[in-house]
Amino acid sequence: MLSYILRRIVATLPVMAIVALFVFSLLYIAPGDPAVVIAGDQASPEDVERIRQSLGLDRPFLVQFGSWVWRILHGDLGTSIFTNLPVSAMIGQRLGPTLSLMIVTLLLTIVVAVPLGVVAAWKAGSLIDRVIMGFAVFGFSLPVFVVGYMLAYIFALELEWLPVQGYTPLTQGFWPWLENLILPAIALGCVYIALVARITRAAMLEVLQQDYIRTAKAKGLGQGGILFIHALKNAAVPIVTVIGIGIALLIGGAVVTESVFAIPGLGRLTIDAILRRDYPVIQGIVLLFSFVYVLVNLMIDVTYTLVDPRIRY
Amino acid sequence: MDRRTVLKGLAGAGSLALTGGLSAPAIAQGAAARTLRFVPQANLANFDPIWGTQYVVRNAAAMVWDTLYGIDSSFQPQRQMVESEEVTDDGTTWTFKLRSGLKFHDGAPVLSKDVVASLTRWSARDPMGLMIKALQQELTAVDDRTFKWVLKQPFPKMLYALGKNNSPCAFIMPERIAQTDPFKQISEYVGSGPLKFAKSEWVPGAKAVFEKFADYSPRQEKSSWLAGGKQVMVDRVEWVIMPDPATAAAALQNGEIDWWENPIADLVPVLKKNKNISVDIGDPLGNIGSFRMNFLYPPFNDVKARRAVLMALSQEDYMRAIVGDDNSLWKSLPGYFTPDTPLYTEVGGEILKGKRDLDAAKKLLAESGYSGQPVTCLVAQDQPITKAMGDVTADLLKKLGMNVDFVATDWGTVGSRRAQKTPPGQGGWNMFHTWHAGADCVNPAPYTAIRANGDKAWFGWPTSAGTEKEVTSWFEAKNLDEEKAAIGRLNKAAIDDVVYAPTGFFLSYTAWRKNVSGVTKGPLPLFWGVSKSA
């Protein structure tokens, strides 16, 4: 297993290299110029050119790419063109809020979606099943920002139970941390809950047709034991896969959710950097997201061995 | 017991289990009242007001760095860091003396050498500074509190240049910081103004914090815009960046923020209904909407085509697209200068007044030789103002029978593409939309967009000898009457040649909680004199 993990980690290197080349090339050919944004509306073309030179943006593609790769290999993601702060420090500032949002959303999803999917499969064809799947379709169809605004209006403005916006680090207390994340996590989790609930239902339906389930029932096992111990464990592989794949959904959704709830996370940093053409920041974030995604895939593969003993690497 | 208390109780129990009892620091009510939470117009992405000239940077910098002079609400430069000044009879040698007791945020005294370095850096980037630099013989420190600026010929607008609120302002920084190349960003933020920048708390894109500087020595006069006594009444000013206007509106209603610089027009009715919120015009100098036509290529290289567009355009259509139905938020603008300011004029603006004459415009366009070639119109969709104007322009051009190549893109792309002088079909353009802060349009000094010196002019590269002649006349004017006369002639010449198309004058609101007092109208949010009760 350990050698498999090591091989997979080594295999991420060429993937990351291709991502790096792709990202750098894409940004190089994309329209827009950070020097223009920095110089402002009153600047002369000469001012803009001097700023381009001072930022090194006038150098040939290969020279810029080479120096960027050299820095990356030395663990340096570079310095933001706009803030003059190290990209790694900026990502560090934003990692906490995004990680918190994703963890809370992930937990919420697992706690809500998996039982819903199991119940829907158990009561397949019944009113309960139709209601759950109806909610799933609803959750899947609603854009994150619509859910976000509705939640903020009801629970923050009308009921005054939760704050509208912001983020408080966990170090300042669990409740201050959590109260800022409840609404964003529900908004972000809607699509994810719907997806996982539907996949859980489908996987469970297949498993519940198996002979060993009939045998378990014949042995007199309780319904809960059959569903959650025998059936769910055997249905877990596709569910774990979807949860893993869904992390990409979360990253995308976090961009909108963080804007709606003014959470200072990586999603907002990404958008700000793209709009300003802050190339080092964009490159750093995309590399980070790519790495996380590769890592999540590895974790999913490892998790398979935990839920299905037949799988060995 | 309400639901929130129950939730807090439940979460509190969870907190003990999961974090071993980490708890939030108690914030005393008094401390909360001494912190002003403000949502600015944009993200403070950098903090060098000379290197980056965005208004949001200028607004933050005005808290942290002081200026030698400050423009007041009558547009007059008043002494700020300066105690006195003398100018020789021939107008070429200015000698300035600094007030005593001025300190930087690191405790060091403000000396003439700091001022000389600061003015040197500023004058390399600012349009007026560049004009002074071109006339400069020497800029030297005479002693710790006295410095001298010797010019080859008089520059009557010297004090205005040193006190103007247009970006970049002549902020005074310590010499070691001001010696940074003006085209490179500073990394140390030691100020001379009434508030200190808390760099350690700065999260670009999310938060910027400013703390009261206890050793700041305010002037005794009443404050007026950037002039007078800058008395800070709170301990901290926290800028909270909120990209989503609906979130900012909700946060203001919920009391999570205290002051929102520029609520969008759509949300203002909701805020006005809230008994805890005050809403008023923020910047009385407002903004001037515009689109610029490229003088280098057909059809707009012909003044007839440009005048045809001007003749047909309805400023009301543009303004309603930007501000909606609130008539108090816009005015027609048959000229180029900011309404309700001393130099405002409508001389030569007849073409923009009265009923729009589409038939005459079509005829004039035909006379220009326009024969249906595509008109590349750049419209930034991520800026509500340019998006609204772009839609109106597309409709206008179609009504005129023009073939519109509508390029819907983002502001960053417009910013770089508008600098292209290549033909429209090869990466260039025919027109793009923007707007100008009214503060920049009160006179020709900061007004880059009005210049019409061809290749050296702003994007579109207009050429208008009459306009340029009157810009010079204004700079040489010795009194307000001469200035007004020059501006009248300038306005007429610029409209005749259609340096750009003004789409109207519009204002925007600012909104704050009623427990905040002292918010005043100005060309930028002014934090001195603003206090907050619990």
Chai-1 contact restraints between the chains, C-beta under 6 A:
chainA,res_idxA,chainB,res_idxB,connection_type,confidence,min_distance_angstrom,max_distance_angstrom,comment,restraint_id
A,P31,B,T413,contact,1.0,0.0,6.0,A-B,restraint_1
A,G32,B,G412,contact,1.0,0.0,6.0,A-B,restraint_2
A,G32,B,T413,contact,1.0,0.0,6.0,A-B,restraint_3
A,G32,B,S416,contact,1.0,0.0,6.0,A-B,restraint_4
A,D33,B,S416,contact,1.0,0.0,6.0,A-B,restraint_5
A,V36,B,G415,contact,1.0,0.0,6.0,A-B,restraint_6
A,V36,B,S416,contact,1.0,0.0,6.0,A-B,restraint_7
A,V37,B,G415,contact,1.0,0.0,6.0,A-B,restraint_8
A,I38,B,G52,contact,1.0,0.0,6.0,A-B,restraint_9
A,G40,B,T53,contact,1.0,0.0,6.0,A-B,restraint_10
A,G40,B,Q54,contact,1.0,0.0,6.0,A-B,restraint_11
A,Q42,B,T448,contact,1.0,0.0,6.0,A-B,restraint_12
A,P45,B,A419,contact,1.0,0.0,6.0,A-B,restraint_13
A,R50,B,F183,contact,1.0,0.0,6.0,A-B,restraint_14
A,I51,B,F183,contact,1.0,0.0,6.0,A-B,restraint_15
A,S54,B,F183,contact,1.0,0.0,6.0,A-B,restraint_16
A,S54,B,K184,contact,1.0,0.0,6.0,A-B,restraint_17
A,F82,B,A45,contact,1.0,0.0,6.0,A-B,restraint_18
A,F82,B,N46,contact,1.0,0.0,6.0,A-B,restraint_19
A,T83,B,A45,contact,1.0,0.0,6.0,A-B,restraint_20
A,T83,B,N46,contact,1.0,0.0,6.0,A-B,restraint_21
A,T83,B,P204,contact,1.0,0.0,6.0,A-B,restraint_22
A,N84,B,Q185,contact,1.0,0.0,6.0,A-B,restraint_23
A,N84,B,S187,contact,1.0,0.0,6.0,A-B,restraint_24
A,Q93,B,V203,contact,1.0,0.0,6.0,A-B,restraint_25
A,A152,B,A250,contact,1.0,0.0,6.0,A-B,restraint_26
A,A156,B,N254,contact,1.0,0.0,6.0,A-B,restraint_27
A,L157,B,A250,contact,1.0,0.0,6.0,A-B,restraint_28
A,W161,B,R3,contact,1.0,0.0,6.0,A-B,restraint_29
A,W161,B,R4,contact,1.0,0.0,6.0,A-B,restraint_30
A,P163,B,E256,contact,1.0,0.0,6.0,A-B,restraint_31
A,V164,B,A250,contact,1.0,0.0,6.0,A-B,restraint_32
A,V164,B,A251,contact,1.0,0.0,6.0,A-B,restraint_33
A,V164,B,N254,contact,1.0,0.0,6.0,A-B,restraint_34
A,V164,B,E256,contact,1.0,0.0,6.0,A-B,restraint_35
A,Q165,B,T247,contact,1.0,0.0,6.0,A-B,restraint_36
A,Q165,B,A251,contact,1.0,0.0,6.0,A-B,restraint_37
A,Q172,B,A24,contact,1.0,0.0,6.0,A-B,restraint_38
A,G173,B,L22,contact,1.0,0.0,6.0,A-B,restraint_39
A,G173,B,S23,contact,1.0,0.0,6.0,A-B,restraint_40
A,G173,B,A24,contact,1.0,0.0,6.0,A-B,restraint_41
A,F174,B,S15,contact,1.0,0.0,6.0,A-B,restraint_42
A,F174,B,T19,contact,1.0,0.0,6.0,A-B,restraint_43
A,W175,B,K8,contact,1.0,0.0,6.0,A-B,restraint_44
A,W175,B,A11,contact,1.0,0.0,6.0,A-B,restraint_45
A,W175,B,G12,contact,1.0,0.0,6.0,A-B,restraint_46
A,W175,B,S15,contact,1.0,0.0,6.0,A-B,restraint_47
A,P176,B,A24,contact,1.0,0.0,6.0,A-B,restraint_48
A,L178,B,A11,contact,1.0,0.0,6.0,A-B,restraint_49
A,S259,B,P243,contact,1.0,0.0,6.0,A-B,restraint_50
A,S259,B,D244,contact,1.0,0.0,6.0,A-B,restraint_51
A,V260,B,D244,contact,1.0,0.0,6.0,A-B,restraint_52
A,V260,B,T247,contact,1.0,0.0,6.0,A-B,restraint_53
A,A262,B,M242,contact,1.0,0.0,6.0,A-B,restraint_54
A,A262,B,T247,contact,1.0,0.0,6.0,A-B,restraint_55
A,P264,B,V203,contact,1.0,0.0,6.0,A-B,restraint_56
A,P264,B,A206,contact,1.0,0.0,6.0,A-B,restraint_57
A,R268,B,G205,contact,1.0,0.0,6.0,A-B,restraint_58
A,L269,B,G205,contact,1.0,0.0,6.0,A-B,restraint_59
A,D272,B,G205,contact,1.0,0.0,6.0,A-B,restraint_60
A,R277,B,G412,contact,1.0,0.0,6.0,A-B,restraint_61
